């Protein structure tokens, strides 16, 4: 384990905080630093954690109501006028419901709009399939000019929010609803487009690279620790930026380990794992297994139960590791 990770992550006192909290904290800091920052939401100020920004900077906050397509158009206009708008909604609504406006008004025009999609993955839980965004990485990474980021915890989400404001052009960030493990620290490096190695079994021969994004990185680290105890060396990579992907680090991991498992709380088709597969297919082919949503819609249930049912927990990651090693 790298020494810049939270030393408490393997204990019983791991801090649990929703990644969306980091978004709200990042916006408050941006609001003070940059008067060009404007925040929009579609009747979800509290849930997307932009309420405190609205209270502190009411002149730079726009409540658009349940009209996500219109909200995206407003954001495009603000960006064209020199502002830095942050669109805040559930990912099934923005970018889901407003994908056409995102494509034409934002991406095609290469405007400086930041889109924050909350409540992604099955860990949304009881809200069920209609509110569990599992396709958002796929529909956003195919858009030219679009940067796509899936932070692993609340601290990294705050860093990503701050970094997004400095990028010229459209950015999409995805967040979870539930409290998830804080696995990084204030000192953990973060740079959009630069993957980070979270675990490296230097004392054992590395047999697999586990490449993940979002809060499931915690599950990846737990799996890596258990695998280490079972004699399997591994490398765990936080591939938080799906686009532009850190090709150098991904190829290095595939080269050193000879096999790859990708992990994401998203459909296995079209997501981060698909992006990794596309890269390795043309640059360094190795056996590859995918951990993610298996081509189905979710359902209502407790977050942990759903992760187990759909094969995105520690057990599923370890099973994928043993399966891919057999294919080497």
Secondary structure, DSSP 8 states (H G I E B T S, - for coil): --TTB-TTTTSTT--EEEHHHHHHHHHHHHHHH-TTEEEEESS-TTTTT-HHHHHH-GGGEEE--S-HHHHHHHHHHHHHTT-EEEEEEETTTTTTTTHHHIIIIIITTT---EEEEESBSGGGGGG-GGG-B-SHHHHHHTSTT-EEE--SSHHHHHHHHHHHHHSSS-EEEE--SSEEE--B-TTS--BTTB-EEEEE-TTS-EEEEEEE-GGGHHHHHHHHHHHHHTT-EEEEEE--EEES--HHHHHHHHHHHSEEEEEEEEESSSSHHHHHHHHHHHH---EEEEEEE-SS---SS-HHHHHHHTT-SHHHHHHHHHHHHHT-
